[in-house]
């Protein structure tokens, strides 16, 4: 449930930034984007084991 809420919130923030022509808070390079994905996945996995 938390993963779904987090994903929807991320999509909503991205869509809002695009709609308002605000620079995206995410890194603009593929390596930066992968870093965000890796950190999010690590957070979710750590939550499963704690």
Secondary structure, 3 states (H helix, E strand, C coil): CHHHHHHHHHHHHHHHHHHCCCCCCCCCCHHHHHHHHHHHHHHHHHHHHC
